[in-house]
Amino acid sequence: MAERILVVEDDAKIADLLRRGLVFEGYAVDVAADGETALAMARDREPDLVILDLMLPGISGLEVCRRLRAAGDVPILILTAKGAVADRVQGLDSGADDYLVKPFAFEELLARIRALLRRHQRAEQEEVLRFADLTMNTSTRRVTRGDRVIELTAKEFDLLELFLLHPRQVLTRDTIYDRIWGYDFGGESNILEVYIRYLRAKLEAGGEPRLIHTVRGVGYALREE
């Protein structure tokens, strides 16, 4: 599905130029000529990115920017003739992600749009897993228990992530071996027990209660007692 861009521009010629150019590049485009219309359109159909002029009739562009930012994290690119440093600072302080001054090169505008959309998509993909007082950010690979940061090896992280993706479920030894090591160790290896011991030691280093429990004869489960 095409990414949707909301263009907020009161100059009809510039608005049409932006609309035609962006549609040609494969984007879906909505156009608003004033701030009030822009805010209503953004509420009715949330855009993937907003291109916002500052000098608008009625509600100012800065106020539109502030309201859009208060309502969510949509990327906002200010496109305006106001190029003074103070104007740029004011625009960015109002919640804009980027600032481009008119006249502009359309190729540069496209590059900035692509960069903002990529950055936003990465942020959306960032996933935080939580169980009890345990938190894992799968993007930054940061693990905490309460306020305590826990340093894990790559395999320890993968093992804990598997438990966090299946809280309160009993994971069999075979399932864990298959998901984490990718092959069957058979009944001979105690590598899983070793890693469970490592994980427990790190998770309980601050005297916290146990979260990874042994289910005898079956496997392990992440649960509170």
C-alpha positions as CSV (number, residue, x, y, z in Angstrom):
1,M,0.0,0.0,0.0
2,A,1.3,3.5,-0.9
3,E,2.5,5.7,1.9
4,R,0.2,8.6,2.5
5,I,1.5,12.2,2.6
6,L,-0.6,15.1,3.8
7,V,0.5,18.4,2.2
8,V,-0.5,21.5,4.1
9,E,0.1,24.4,1.7
10,D,-2.1,27.5,1.0
11,D,-0.3,28.4,-2.3
12,A,-2.3,26.5,-4.9
13,K,0.5,26.3,-7.4
14,I,3.0,24.9,-5.0
15,A,0.4,22.5,-3.5
16,D,-0.4,21.2,-7.0
17,L,3.3,20.8,-7.9
18,L,3.9,18.8,-4.7
19,R,0.8,16.7,-5.2
20,R,1.7,15.8,-8.8
21,G,5.3,15.1,-8.1
22,L,4.6,13.0,-5.1
23,V,1.9,11.0,-6.8
24,F,4.3,10.4,-9.7
25,E,6.8,9.0,-7.1
26,G,4.2,6.5,-5.9
27,Y,2.8,8.2,-2.8
28,A,-0.9,8.8,-2.0
29,V,-1.4,12.5,-1.4
30,D,-4.0,14.6,0.5
31,V,-3.8,18.4,0.3
32,A,-5.1,20.9,2.8
33,A,-5.0,24.7,2.2
34,D,-5.3,25.7,5.9
35,G,-4.5,24.4,9.4
36,E,-8.0,23.6,10.5
37,T,-8.6,21.4,7.4
38,A,-5.2,19.8,7.9
39,L,-5.9,18.8,11.5
40,A,-9.4,17.4,10.5
41,M,-7.9,15.4,7.6
42,A,-5.1,14.0,9.9
43,R,-7.7,12.9,12.4
44,D,-10.0,11.2,9.8
45,R,-7.1,9.5,8.0
46,E,-3.8,9.4,9.7
47,P,-1.0,10.2,7.2
48,D,2.4,8.5,7.2
49,L,4.1,11.9,6.8
50,V,3.1,15.6,6.8
51,I,4.6,18.4,4.7
52,L,3.7,21.6,6.5
53,D,4.0,25.2,5.4
54,L,4.3,27.7,8.3
55,M,2.5,30.7,6.8
56,L,-1.1,29.5,6.7
57,P,-4.4,31.3,7.0
58,G,-6.2,30.8,10.3
59,I,-4.3,28.4,12.6
60,S,-0.6,29.0,12.2
61,G,1.7,26.3,10.9
62,L,3.6,26.2,14.2
63,E,0.3,25.6,16.0
64,V,-0.6,22.8,13.6
65,C,2.8,21.3,14.2
66,R,2.3,21.4,17.9
67,R,-1.2,19.8,17.7
68,L,-0.1,17.1,15.3
69,R,2.9,16.2,17.6
70,A,0.6,16.2,20.7
71,A,-1.7,13.7,18.9
72,G,1.0,11.2,17.8
73,D,4.4,10.6,16.3
74,V,3.7,11.2,12.6
75,P,6.9,12.5,10.8
76,I,6.5,16.3,10.1
77,L,8.6,18.1,7.5
78,I,8.3,21.9,7.5
79,L,8.5,23.4,4.0
80,T,8.5,27.2,4.2
81,A,10.0,30.4,2.9
82,K,11.0,31.4,6.5
83,G,14.6,30.4,6.5
84,A,16.1,32.4,9.4
85,V,17.9,30.3,12.1
86,A,15.3,31.5,14.7
87,D,12.5,30.2,12.5
88,R,14.1,26.9,12.0
89,V,14.7,26.5,15.8
90,Q,11.1,27.5,16.5
91,G,9.8,25.0,13.9
92,L,11.9,22.1,15.3
93,D,11.1,23.1,18.9
94,S,7.4,22.8,17.9
95,G,7.8,19.2,17.1
96,A,8.9,19.1,13.5
97,D,11.4,16.3,12.4
98,D,12.9,18.3,9.5
99,Y,12.9,21.7,8.0
100,L,13.4,22.7,4.3
101,V,13.4,26.2,3.0
102,K,11.7,27.4,-0.2
103,P,12.8,27.5,-3.0
104,F,13.8,23.9,-2.8
105,A,15.0,21.1,-5.1
106,F,12.4,18.4,-5.5
107,E,15.0,15.7,-5.4
108,E,16.2,16.9,-2.0
109,L,12.6,17.0,-0.7
110,L,12.2,13.4,-1.8
111,A,15.4,12.3,-0.1
112,R,14.3,13.9,3.1
113,I,10.9,12.2,2.9
114,R,12.5,8.8,2.4
115,A,14.8,9.4,5.3
116,L,12.0,10.4,7.6
117,L,9.8,7.4,6.6
118,R,12.7,5.0,7.1
119,R,13.4,6.4,10.5
120,H,9.8,6.2,11.5
121,Q,9.4,2.6,10.3
122,R,12.5,1.6,12.3
123,A,10.9,3.1,15.4
124,E,7.7,1.3,14.8
125,Q,9.5,-2.0,14.4
126,E,11.2,-1.6,17.7
127,E,9.6,-4.0,20.1
128,V,9.6,-4.0,23.9
129,L,8.8,-7.3,25.7
130,R,7.8,-7.2,29.3
131,F,7.0,-9.7,32.0
132,A,6.7,-8.7,35.7
133,D,9.6,-6.3,36.3
134,L,11.6,-7.7,33.4
135,T,11.9,-5.6,30.2
136,M,13.6,-6.4,26.9
137,N,14.1,-4.0,24.0
138,T,14.6,-6.3,21.0
139,S,16.0,-3.4,18.9
140,T,18.6,-2.0,21.3
141,R,19.0,-5.4,23.0
142,R,18.8,-3.7,26.4
143,V,17.4,-5.8,29.2
144,T,16.5,-4.5,32.6
145,R,14.9,-5.9,35.8
146,G,13.4,-3.0,37.6
147,D,16.1,-0.3,37.3
148,R,18.9,-2.8,37.0
149,V,20.5,-3.3,33.6
150,I,21.3,-6.9,32.8
151,E,24.2,-7.7,30.5
152,L,23.6,-10.8,28.4
153,T,25.5,-12.8,25.9
154,A,23.9,-13.3,22.4
155,K,22.7,-16.8,23.3
156,E,21.4,-15.8,26.7
157,F,19.5,-12.9,25.0
158,D,18.0,-15.3,22.5
159,L,16.9,-17.7,25.2
160,L,15.3,-15.0,27.3
161,E,13.6,-13.6,24.3
162,L,12.0,-17.0,23.6
163,F,10.6,-17.1,27.1
164,L,9.3,-13.5,26.9
165,L,7.6,-14.3,23.6
166,H,5.8,-17.2,25.4
167,P,5.1,-16.1,28.9
168,R,3.6,-18.6,31.3
169,Q,3.8,-21.4,28.7
170,V,5.8,-24.5,29.3
171,L,8.5,-24.8,26.7
172,T,9.9,-28.3,26.2
173,R,13.6,-29.0,26.0
174,D,13.2,-30.1,22.4
175,T,11.4,-26.8,21.5
176,I,14.1,-24.7,23.1
177,Y,16.9,-26.6,21.5
178,D,15.3,-26.3,18.1
179,R,14.5,-22.5,18.4
180,I,17.8,-21.5,20.0
181,W,20.4,-23.9,18.7
182,G,18.7,-25.0,15.5
183,Y,19.4,-28.7,15.9
184,D,18.7,-31.6,18.2
185,F,21.3,-32.2,20.9
186,G,19.5,-35.3,22.0
187,G,19.4,-36.2,25.6
188,E,23.1,-36.2,26.1
189,S,23.9,-32.5,26.3
190,N,23.4,-30.3,29.4
191,I,24.0,-27.0,27.6
192,L,20.4,-25.9,28.1
193,E,20.7,-26.4,31.9
194,V,24.0,-24.4,31.8
195,Y,22.4,-21.5,30.0
196,I,19.3,-21.6,32.3
197,R,21.7,-21.4,35.3
198,Y,23.5,-18.4,33.7
199,L,20.2,-16.6,33.0
200,R,18.9,-17.2,36.5
201,A,22.1,-16.0,38.1
202,K,21.9,-12.7,36.1
203,L,18.1,-12.2,36.5
204,E,18.3,-12.9,40.3
205,A,21.5,-11.1,41.0
206,G,19.7,-8.3,42.8
207,G,17.8,-10.7,45.1
208,E,14.7,-10.7,42.9
209,P,12.3,-13.6,42.9
210,R,12.8,-16.4,40.3
211,L,11.0,-16.1,37.0
212,I,12.4,-19.0,35.0
213,H,11.0,-22.2,36.5
214,T,11.7,-25.9,35.9
215,V,8.8,-28.1,34.9
216,R,10.2,-31.5,35.8
217,G,10.4,-34.0,33.0
218,V,9.2,-31.4,30.4
219,G,11.1,-28.2,30.2
220,Y,10.9,-24.6,31.5
221,A,8.4,-21.8,31.9
222,L,8.6,-18.0,32.5
223,R,6.1,-17.3,35.3
224,E,5.7,-15.7,38.6
225,E,5.3,-17.9,41.7
